[in-house]
Amino acid sequence: DAELAEIHSRMETTSETLVRAGKLDQHPSFFETLTAMAFEYFASAGIDLAVLEVGIGGRLDATNVADPLLSVITDISLDHMEWLGNTLAEITREKAGILRANGTLVTLPQLPEVNDALAERVQELNVRVVNAASFVPPVTPAAEGFLSEDNGTPVNRYAIEGLDSRIEVESHLAGRHQLRNVALAIASAVELKQSFGYGITPDDIAKGIAQTRWPGRFHVIAANPEIVLDVAHNPAGAWALRSALSTRYDGVPLTLVFGAMRDKAISEIAEILFPLADEVIATTVHSPRAATAEEIRRMTQHVGVPVHVEEELSDAIGVARRAGRTIAITGSVYLVGAALEQLQTTDLRSSSAFTMR
């Protein structure tokens, strides 16, 4: 909009001035410019709190110029290895770059290699750790009552104790892995209330969770056949998607539409996801970094699941729909974004059976 354009213009002018004055070696990147724009907008709007999501890693990320009240570290897995390192310990050290001396970290127990690397940095900086484990419900395979549906939409419903009250959680973030993410959000809100005096109530927490939607993360479209979109661009994401698909669509015939960047762990992701599918349709994401559909087919043929090649996403979706099975579209943020845009503009939109959830 006009306000965004005006802020962008000011950022561009400021950047050019700093480069000419020799105070910057080069023009800021797209993400650096966008981050500066966000800070400028937040300042002019007079916000009380900003939640900043790191782009890549942490230590060298543009968002890390901020001085946070809390640092929150979610589950760490192997990703962006060309930038962050080849082991979980190396990646964790980069993520731990968002910690501050004598600051506060909100996190959950993770793999031993991650825990050890985090603990090392926590001790060096004298960081106080808030463990969000008490806000994770004890969901086991026998506890299916936690996982319900609201007009066909997956919903996690459970109660936890926080701020001396019972908080009734209703989360539309499908998948059991999201229980950990919600726990981190609750722990952060509780910490902001108890340690920093923010006027956050149990009802605020419940309302915030209930209103949260995350397009492209186990995003169910009630078409015929039903369509699921999920980015799952690394092995950890693939395992999370596999778990969610197995829970919701156990025994249901499935077509998988898959496209990914060439630098991703395509073979490993395929080993995790492809066995769930009756057929896989490989497609090419519109990006210079993308693996072609044929490259994906060659890289994944060892999995033993039939892989059909369709270069264009629209053709891949068409083939998948004609097969009549439930469809999962996954492998890349870019792929899911393009698919969502296409599905919103096709004849599905006018169908009475079509609901965005």
RODO-2510 file (C-alpha; in nm, 4 decimals, decimal comma):
residues 357
     n   res          X          Y          Z
     1     d     0,0000     0,0000     0,0000
     2     a     0,0981     0,3668    -0,0030
     3     e     0,2491     0,3597     0,3468
     4     l     0,4629     0,0575     0,2635
     5     a     0,5795     0,2206    -0,0601
     6     e     0,6712     0,5399     0,1247
     7     i     0,8759     0,3514     0,3863
     8     h     1,0506     0,1559     0,1115
     9     s     1,1383     0,4772    -0,0701
    10     r     1,2914     0,6220     0,2481
    11     m     1,4911     0,3045     0,3115
    12     e     1,6244     0,3069    -0,0447
    13     t     1,7231     0,6732    -0,0211
    14     t     1,8934     0,6189     0,3144
    15     s     2,0799     0,3137     0,1843
    16     e     2,2089     0,5005    -0,1200
    17     t     2,3223     0,7905     0,0998
    18     l     2,5112     0,5567     0,3350
    19     v     2,6788     0,3744     0,0454
    20     r     2,7907     0,7021    -0,1146
    21     a     2,9252     0,8231     0,2207
    22     g     3,1275     0,5047     0,2603
    23     k     2,9366     0,3988     0,5723
    24     l     2,8053     0,0879     0,3942
    25     d     3,0221    -0,1259     0,1663
    26     q     2,7271    -0,2242    -0,0497
    27     h     2,3545    -0,1791    -0,0839
    28     p     2,1568    -0,3838     0,1730
    29     s     2,0033    -0,7104     0,0556
    30     f     1,6313    -0,7510    -0,0025
    31     f     1,5853    -0,9125     0,3395
    32     e     1,7968    -0,6500     0,5150
    33     t     1,5899    -0,3749     0,3529
    34     l     1,2660    -0,5495     0,4449
    35     t     1,3837    -0,5884     0,8051
    36     a     1,4716    -0,2194     0,8289
    37     m     1,1304    -0,1331     0,6839
    38     a     0,9621    -0,3465     0,9488
    39     f     1,1540    -0,1763     1,2297
    40     e     1,0647     0,1659     1,0906
    41     y     0,6979     0,0736     1,0637
    42     f     0,6886    -0,0729     1,4149
    43     a     0,8496     0,2427     1,5556
    44     s     0,6074     0,4763     1,3800
    45     a     0,3086     0,2651     1,4861
    46     g     0,4133     0,2758     1,8516
    47     i     0,3707    -0,0982     1,9076
    48     d     0,4111    -0,2563     2,2510
    49     l     0,5774    -0,5789     2,1373
    50     a     0,7270    -0,7124     1,8156
    51     v     0,7724    -1,0816     1,7395
    52     l     1,0664    -1,1163     1,5001
    53     e     1,1207    -1,4411     1,3120
    54     v     1,4808    -1,4979     1,2100
    55     g     1,5320    -1,5476     0,8375
    56     i     1,8246    -1,7931     0,8391
    57     g     2,0280    -1,9047     1,1389
    58     g     2,0466    -1,6230     1,3897
    59     r     2,3993    -1,4990     1,4549
    60     l     2,4353    -1,3130     1,1246
    61     d     2,0668    -1,2576     1,0482
    62     a     1,9406    -0,9035     0,9879
    63     t     1,6846    -0,9352     1,2674
    64     n     1,9646    -0,9908     1,5188
    65     v     2,0379    -0,6176     1,5475
    66     a     1,7423    -0,6000     1,7874
    67     d     1,7923    -0,6301     2,1632
    68     p     1,5202    -0,8788     2,2623
    69     l     1,3356    -0,9233     2,5894
    70     l     1,3147    -1,2947     2,5097
    71     s     1,4964    -1,5239     2,2708
    72     v     1,2909    -1,8239     2,1582
    73     i     1,4524    -2,1247     1,9916
    74     t     1,2243    -2,3804     1,8292
    75     d     1,3150    -2,7354     1,7266
    76     i     1,6447    -2,7396     1,5364
    77     s     1,7104    -2,9700     1,2416
    78     l     1,9466    -2,9966     0,9452
    79     d     1,8619    -2,7177     0,7007
    80     h     2,0423    -2,4389     0,5118
    81     m     2,3574    -2,6432     0,5657
    82     e     2,5527    -2,4501     0,3018
    83     w     2,5218    -2,1430     0,5276
    84     l     2,4876    -2,2748     0,8819
    85     g     2,7065    -2,5849     0,8990
    86     n     2,6923    -2,9575     0,8373
    87     t     2,6049    -3,0783     1,1879
    88     l     2,3305    -3,0076     1,4377
    89     a     2,5886    -2,8645     1,6775
    90     e     2,7166    -2,6170     1,4180
    91     i     2,3650    -2,5102     1,3228
    92     t     2,2687    -2,4748     1,6894
    93     r     2,5634    -2,2427     1,7530
    94     e     2,4412    -2,0199     1,4704
    95     k     2,0872    -2,0232     1,6110
    96     a     2,2219    -1,9422     1,9575
    97     g     2,3563    -1,6190     1,8134
    98     i     2,0245    -1,4580     1,9094
    99     l     2,1022    -1,5043     2,2800
   100     r     2,2118    -1,2069     2,4899
   101     a     2,4313    -1,1884     2,7988
   102     n     2,2136    -1,2243     3,1110
   103     g     1,9105    -1,2626     2,8852
   104     t     1,6257    -1,5130     2,8780
   105     l     1,5845    -1,8138     2,6483
   106     v     1,2521    -1,9919     2,5978
   107     t     1,2967    -2,3378     2,4490
   108     l     1,2213    -2,7097     2,4812
   109     p     1,4457    -3,0139     2,5291
   110     q     1,5732    -3,1343     2,1931
   111     l     1,8213    -3,3865     2,0554
   112     p     2,1302    -3,4342     2,2772
   113     e     2,3629    -3,2705     2,0229
   114     v     2,1392    -2,9621     2,0155
   115     n     2,0975    -2,9522     2,3929
   116     d     2,4738    -2,9703     2,4480
   117     a     2,5524    -2,6896     2,2024
   118     l     2,2786    -2,4691     2,3483
   119     a     2,3888    -2,5370     2,7055
   120     e     2,7444    -2,4359     2,6202
   121     r     2,6334    -2,0950     2,4930
   122     v     2,3820    -2,0487     2,7752
   123     q     2,6576    -2,0969     3,0330
   124     e     2,8960    -1,8620     2,8513
   125     l     2,6381    -1,5808     2,8492
   126     n     2,4723    -1,6537     3,1855
   127     v     2,1353    -1,6913     3,0138
   128     r     1,8269    -1,7855     3,2155
   129     v     1,6408    -2,0743     3,0503
   130     v     1,2618    -2,1091     3,0528
   131     n     1,1606    -2,4676     2,9741
   132     a     0,8252    -2,4769     2,7917
   133     a     0,7792    -2,8512     2,8526
   134     s     0,5069    -2,7967     3,1139
   135     f     0,2862    -2,6480     2,8401
   136     v     0,3107    -2,9515     2,6104
   137     p     0,0081    -3,1794     2,6645
   138     p     0,0873    -3,5481     2,7246
   139     v    -0,0320    -3,6633     2,3828
   140     t     0,0313    -4,0306     2,3117
   141     p    -0,1039    -4,2553     2,0347
   142     a    -0,3862    -4,3485     2,2743
   143     a    -0,4806    -3,9860     2,3448
   144     e    -0,6833    -3,9236     2,0315
   145     g    -0,9187    -3,6932     2,2218
   146     f    -0,6669    -3,4158     2,1743
   147     l    -0,6948    -3,4355     1,7961
   148     s    -1,0436    -3,3484     1,6744
   149     e    -1,2083    -3,1706     1,3832
   150     d    -1,4147    -2,8570     1,3353
   151     n    -1,6265    -2,8916     1,0195
   152     g    -1,3565    -3,1134     0,8723
   153     t    -1,0667    -2,8914     0,9799
   154     p    -0,8026    -3,0543     1,2056
   155     v    -0,8039    -2,8981     1,5531
   156     n    -0,5990    -2,9697     1,8652
   157     r    -0,8072    -2,9167     2,1811
   158     y    -0,6663    -2,9518     2,5316
   159     a    -0,6292    -2,7686     2,8617
   160     i    -0,3094    -2,6570     3,0327
   161     e    -0,2304    -2,4607     3,3480
   162     g    -0,0754    -2,1163     3,3142
   163     l    -0,0857    -1,7842     3,5002
   164     d    -0,2605    -1,9616     3,7880
   165     s    -0,5513    -2,0480     3,5591
   166     r    -0,6774    -2,3229     3,3337
   167     i    -0,6216    -2,2276     2,9694
   168     e    -0,8470    -2,4013     2,7173
   169     v    -0,6346    -2,4393     2,4061
   170     e    -0,7975    -2,4679     2,0644
   171     s    -0,5284    -2,4740     1,7969
   172     h    -0,5896    -2,4923     1,4230
   173     l    -0,2211    -2,5679     1,3658
   174     a    -0,2537    -2,9314     1,2661
   175     g    -0,0019    -3,1992     1,3547
   176     r     0,1385    -3,3119     1,6858
   177     h     0,4638    -3,1234     1,6259
   178     q     0,2607    -2,8020     1,6505
   179     l     0,1885    -2,8819     2,0152
   180     r     0,5526    -2,7957     2,0835
   181     n     0,5317    -2,4697     1,8912
   182     v     0,2161    -2,3687     2,0775
   183     a     0,3884    -2,4540     2,4069
   184     l     0,6727    -2,2169     2,3205
   185     a     0,4230    -1,9413     2,2440
   186     i     0,2410    -1,9965     2,5745
   187     a     0,5657    -2,0042     2,7730
   188     s     0,6763    -1,6805     2,6068
   189     a     0,3470    -1,5080     2,6869
   190     v     0,3622    -1,6247     3,0489
   191     e     0,7219    -1,5029     3,0784
   192     l     0,6305    -1,1602     2,9352
   193     k     0,3565    -1,1330     3,1965
   194     q     0,5485    -1,2606     3,4969
   195     s     0,8941    -1,1126     3,4340
   196     f     0,8201    -0,7997     3,2332
   197     g     0,4757    -0,6971     3,3547
   198     y     0,2864    -0,7098     3,0268
   199     g    -0,0901    -0,7256     3,0751
   200     i    -0,1394    -1,0687     2,9219
   201     t    -0,4266    -1,2799     3,0573
   202     p    -0,5103    -1,6498     3,0200
   203     d    -0,8008    -1,5481     2,7951
   204     d    -0,5602    -1,3493     2,5766
   205     i    -0,3448    -1,6585     2,5337
   206     a    -0,6412    -1,8819     2,4489
   207     k    -0,7840    -1,6268     2,2050
   208     g    -0,4494    -1,5702     2,0356
   209     i    -0,3972    -1,9411     1,9750
   210     a    -0,7545    -1,9957     1,8531
   211     q    -0,7233    -1,7139     1,5990
   212     t    -0,3856    -1,8249     1,4628
   213     r    -0,3748    -1,9593     1,1072
   214     w    -0,0611    -2,0576     0,9152
   215     p    -0,1221    -2,0911     0,5403
   216     g     0,0880    -2,3613     0,3813
   217     r     0,1395    -2,5647     0,6976
   218     f    -0,0867    -2,8701     0,6769
   219     h    -0,3285    -2,6365     0,5028
   220     v    -0,6409    -2,8388     0,4179
   221     i    -0,8609    -2,7412     0,1236
   222     a    -1,1987    -2,9127     0,1322
   223     a    -1,2242    -2,9766    -0,2407
   224     n    -1,3127    -3,3011    -0,4152
   225     p    -1,0658    -3,4638    -0,3839
   226     e    -0,9358    -3,3011    -0,0657
   227     i    -0,6046    -3,1148    -0,0994
   228     v    -0,3342    -3,0622     0,1642
   229     l    -0,0560    -2,8052     0,1219
   230     d     0,2537    -2,8212     0,3411
   231     v     0,5991    -2,6767     0,2740
   232     a     0,8007    -2,9708     0,4239
   233     h     1,1252    -2,8495     0,2646
   234     n     1,3629    -3,0402     0,4943
   235     p     1,3709    -3,3874     0,6533
   236     a     1,2308    -3,2654     0,9864
   237     g     0,9397    -3,1009     0,8057
   238     a     0,8886    -3,4166     0,6022
   239     w     0,8650    -3,6290     0,9178
   240     a     0,6133    -3,3842     1,0653
   241     l     0,4049    -3,3972     0,7470
   242     r     0,4260    -3,7753     0,7361
   243     s     0,2960    -3,7947     1,0930
   244     a     0,0081    -3,5561     1,0201
   245     l    -0,0873    -3,7324     0,6953
   246     s    -0,0736    -4,0732     0,8639
   247     t    -0,3013    -3,9505     1,1426
   248     r    -0,5630    -3,7835     0,9217
   249     y    -0,5491    -4,0023     0,6095
   250     d    -0,4530    -4,3458     0,7385
   251     g    -0,5378    -4,5958     0,4634
   252     v    -0,6641    -4,3250     0,2249
   253     p    -0,5255    -4,3320    -0,1340
   254     l    -0,2854    -4,0403    -0,1835
   255     t    -0,1234    -3,8544    -0,4729
   256     l     0,1833    -3,6485    -0,3828
   257     v     0,2776    -3,3424    -0,5899
   258     f     0,6413    -3,2633    -0,5147
   259     g     0,8816    -2,9876    -0,6145
   260     a     1,1937    -2,8626    -0,4382
   261     m     1,5056    -2,6513    -0,4546
   262     r     1,8121    -2,8301    -0,5895
   263     d     2,0094    -2,7674    -0,2690
   264     k     1,7569    -2,9423    -0,0452
   265     a     1,7814    -3,3009     0,0822
   266     i     1,5515    -3,4278    -0,1932
   267     s     1,6516    -3,7926    -0,1698
   268     e     1,6025    -3,8060     0,2086
   269     i     1,2707    -3,6185     0,1938
   270     a     1,1526    -3,8627    -0,0730
   271     e     1,2461    -4,1604     0,1440
   272     i     1,0277    -4,0157     0,4203
   273     l     0,7227    -3,9041     0,2199
   274     f     0,7002    -4,0989    -0,1052
   275     p     0,6138    -4,4375     0,0538
   276     l     0,2866    -4,2824     0,1765
   277     a     0,1744    -4,2137    -0,1810
   278     d     0,0174    -4,4306    -0,4484
   279     e     0,1702    -4,1968    -0,7064
   280     v     0,4135    -3,9051    -0,6973
   281     i     0,4016    -3,6219    -0,9500
   282     a     0,7298    -3,4317    -0,9736
   283     t     0,7091    -3,0721    -1,0908
   284     t     0,9494    -2,7823    -1,1373
   285     v     0,9299    -2,4803    -0,9088
   286     h     0,9699    -2,1464    -1,0872
   287     s     1,3073    -2,0538    -0,9383
   288     p     1,6666    -2,0597    -1,0682
   289     r     1,7521    -2,2762    -0,7653
   290     a     1,4863    -2,5362    -0,8395
   291     a     1,5482    -2,8973    -0,9307
   292     t     1,3690    -2,9880    -1,2512
   293     a     1,0928    -3,2450    -1,2428
   294     e     1,3155    -3,4880    -1,4321
   295     e     1,6020    -3,4332    -1,1869
   296     i     1,3650    -3,5094    -0,8998
   297     r     1,2511    -3,8277    -1,0731
   298     r     1,6112    -3,9459    -1,1174
   299     m     1,7108    -3,8535    -0,7610
   300     t     1,4178    -4,0414    -0,6073
   301     q     1,3711    -4,3490    -0,8250
   302     h     1,5438    -4,5654    -0,5619
   303     v     1,2426    -4,5155    -0,3313
   304     g     1,0359    -4,7471    -0,5511
   305     v     0,7234    -4,5306    -0,5836
   306     p     0,6043    -4,4387    -0,9367
   307     v     0,7082    -4,0801    -1,0190
   308     h     0,5223    -3,9003    -1,2984
   309     v     0,6881    -3,5894    -1,4463
   310     e     0,4919    -3,2687    -1,5108
   311     e     0,7063    -2,9584    -1,5568
   312     e     0,4234    -2,7114    -1,4937
   313     l     0,2523    -2,7031    -1,1557
   314     s    -0,0897    -2,6408    -1,3105
   315     d    -0,0519    -2,9597    -1,5158
   316     a     0,0657    -3,1525    -1,2096
   317     i    -0,2385    -3,0417    -1,0108
   318     g    -0,4659    -3,1305    -1,3033
   319     v    -0,3228    -3,4817    -1,3291
   320     a    -0,3500    -3,5278    -0,9526
   321     r    -0,7125    -3,4153    -0,9446
   322     r    -0,8097    -3,6490    -1,2271
   323     a    -0,6609    -3,9411    -1,0334
   324     g    -0,9320    -3,8846    -0,7726
   325     r    -0,7128    -3,9487    -0,4698
   326     t    -0,6465    -3,7138    -0,1789
   327     i    -0,3699    -3,4758    -0,2888
   328     a    -0,0704    -3,3515    -0,0889
   329     i     0,1338    -3,0692    -0,2446
   330     t     0,4717    -3,0251    -0,0779
   331     g     0,8479    -2,9757    -0,0967
   332     s     0,9019    -2,6008    -0,1173
   333     v     0,7684    -2,2727     0,0165
   334     y     0,7644    -2,1439    -0,3415
   335     l     0,5724    -2,4472    -0,4668
   336     v     0,3074    -2,4258    -0,1964
   337     g     0,2696    -2,0506    -0,2463
   338     a     0,2195    -2,0947    -0,6200
   339     a    -0,0233    -2,3827    -0,5657
   340     l    -0,2270    -2,1826    -0,3170
   341     e    -0,2479    -1,8939    -0,5617
   342     q    -0,3570    -2,1241    -0,8438
   343     l    -0,6149    -2,3048    -0,6341
   344     q    -0,7661    -1,9763    -0,5200
   345     t    -0,8172    -1,8624    -0,8784
   346     t    -0,9448    -2,1837    -1,0403
   347     d    -1,2979    -2,3160    -1,0659
   348     l    -1,2486    -2,4659    -0,7192
   349     r    -1,3149    -2,1222    -0,5719
   350     s    -1,6755    -2,1190    -0,6882
   351     s    -1,7410    -2,4751    -0,5811
   352     s    -1,9696    -2,5165    -0,2812
   353     a    -1,7400    -2,7975    -0,1701
   354     f    -1,4382    -2,5674    -0,1574
   355     t    -1,3396    -2,4119     0,1732
   356     m    -1,0064    -2,2516     0,2617
   357     r    -0,9070    -2,3529     0,6138
***
